[in-house]
Amino acid sequence: MGKFKAVVPLTDEEVGIDQVFMTKTNGNAPIIYNMNGQRINSPAKGLNIIQGRKVLIK
């Protein structure tokens, strides 16, 4: 399934994450997120996270 076997908190502090979803992607399509951590289909003007790297789109 994934590369993680067990995810455990380092502290008792709550982080506000309720659920984690795994999605399958097209092998050639880049994975793109906005700066709020939301997955988007194409880069938007401003900062984006593409394949784990911050990219500025003018």
Secondary structure, DSSP 8 states (H G I E B T S, - for coil): --S-S----SSS--------------TTS--EEETTS-EESS--SEEEEETTEEEEE-
